[in-house]
Amino acid sequence: MRFWKFQRWMVLALVLILMLPVANVQAKSSKPPITITLDGNPVASDVAPYIIPKVYVTMVPLGVISEGLGANVNWEQTTKTVTINQNGSSMSLTNGKKTAQVNGADVALDASVQIKNGRIMVPLRFIGENLGLQVLWNQTAQNIALISGAYIPDPAVPGNGGGQQAKDLRGAWISTVTNLDWPTAKSYGKIDQQKQEFTAMLDKLQAIGINAVFVQVRPAGDALYPSDLVPWSKYLTGTQGTDPGYDPLGFMIEEAHKRGMQFHAWFNPFRASMDSATSKLAANHVAIEHPDWIVKSNNQLIIDPGLPEARQHVIDVIMEVVNKYDIDGVHLDDYFYPTSGTFNDDAAFAAYNTAGLSKADWRRGNINDFVERLGQSIHAAKPAVSFGISPFGVWRNKAKDSTGSDTNAGITAYDSYYADVRTWIQNRWIDYVAPQIYWSMSFKNAQYDKLVDWWSHEVAGTGVDLYVGHAAYKLGTSEAGWQSAQEIINQLKYNAQHDEVKGSIFFRAANLINNPLGLVPALTAFYQQ
């Protein structure tokens, strides 16, 4: 009897083991298939779209492009090349080739044509965007929404980026200095190309879930808008002072607001030039008109914050934008005094240190005066415009100040940049603070979670909002903690534990769009929860 009982148990065990793969298959197949819509209408696909692992590119059969999108498609079997034409746009993709031809120019590809079971499969996002469509991915619904320029989507529909519905701020810095994010150097003097680059960037950011952009409109004593006070930026045409033929700032604000995104004008207040040469500066550049305001430091030209008339000049420049444009906010970065090298402001110190302060306290007083008066000017002109600053992520180390953070940073906002952020917060000279907490949870000298705790405590009860600056640019580097995109997700989850944290800003736009370590689908999924 015992033998037969044992045999029966063995048979049952074998049956269960044999059923496991079937159960596994059923579990895997329970994930909904990828669907596609064009302007809210379903697009039929006789073969299920699929995503290429790691590069996160959605592949669709060629019929989706020809029948669903109405493009003219030709497949050349001998060269294994597909050519797609629509509305004057032409592109060619070849199986196995890492670049595509778009209107005669080579463009890099994450994935090209694939031939699967005799079917021609093509990358939907690349083709859709080059046909002028906005491509939005909804991870939860497994849906790709294609939006044409003439279509106004319902903001309540999931998958439209989530920016309009989000209560928290989800921002991205867009750097223009040295053409880091926008515009590209190859677009110098090309109005249509610069506009297309910017709108494509906005669409990609919004698809991730970003609902606010912080655009650098004053990279170095110049302007990305027509100004009566400072010259046109060279990052628009290649030559400082040259009119690009349109108003980039007006265009950018309009495009951001079309998408329900906030537009914050980002100013670098005191940097006059990225190098110390003056031969290529425009005649109305501050270093030419007021050389006595300029200090050379680290091979750059800096406007001396110790001079009251120089501080007022910077305030006037910022207020020109506040008064002329429908911006949502004024944003300053942390470039006040340089943190390394020498900064010879002895003459200003001798002339204006009437209170007999140490040079460090006098410098902090200069920045305090600037911040207070700028905030007063903004709020007097347009009370609804928010004013915020993004300081270095460590105010002071606890070893130097018992009220500082439990960190061991080599430089600090208070001692190195002369940025007395605590005073700005306590006096409510600013509406928000966005510390650049550019370290991971496992970086012991400046641990992310400890710094979020410190800044949350610092703003508690003050009425000043806290946005956290995140280092998307560090993903994939060798610094501790940046070997997985999950680091950013873990940081966002930690932020959610603090009521004081009202949002996040990512540095910088290209580092989001380029999808380091698969950040884009991870961040999109997080924001769509």
Salt bridges, closest charged atoms under 4 A:
ASP46 OD2 - ARG119 NH2 3.03
GLU129 OE2 - ARG125 NH1 3.10
GLU129 OE1 - LYS204 NZ 3.82
ASP168 OD1 - ARG170 NE 3.09
ASP181 OD1 - ARG508 NH1 2.57
ASP203 OD1 - ARG259 NE 2.68
ASP228 OD2 - LYS324 NZ 3.55
GLU255 OE2 - LYS258 NZ 3.03
GLU255 OE1 - ARG259 NH1 2.79
GLU320 OE2 - LYS324 NZ 3.50
ASP326 OD2 - HIS257 ND1 3.76
ASP328 OD2 - HIS257 NE2 2.76
ASP345 OD1 - LYS359 NZ 3.00
ASP345 OD2 - ARG363 NE 2.98
ASP346 OD1 - LYS359 NZ 2.52
ASP361 OD1 - ARG364 NH2 2.86
ASP369 OD2 - ARG311 NE 3.14
ASP369 OD2 - ARG373 NE 3.10
ASP401 OD2 - ARG396 NH1 3.24
ASP406 OD2 - LYS450 NZ 3.07
ASP415 OD1 - ARG396 NH2 2.86
ASP415 OD1 - LYS400 NZ 3.99
ASP431 OD2 - HIS379 NE2 2.75
ASP453 OD1 - HIS498 NE2 2.90
GLU458 OE2 - ARG422 NE 2.49
GLU479 OE2 - LYS474 NZ 2.95
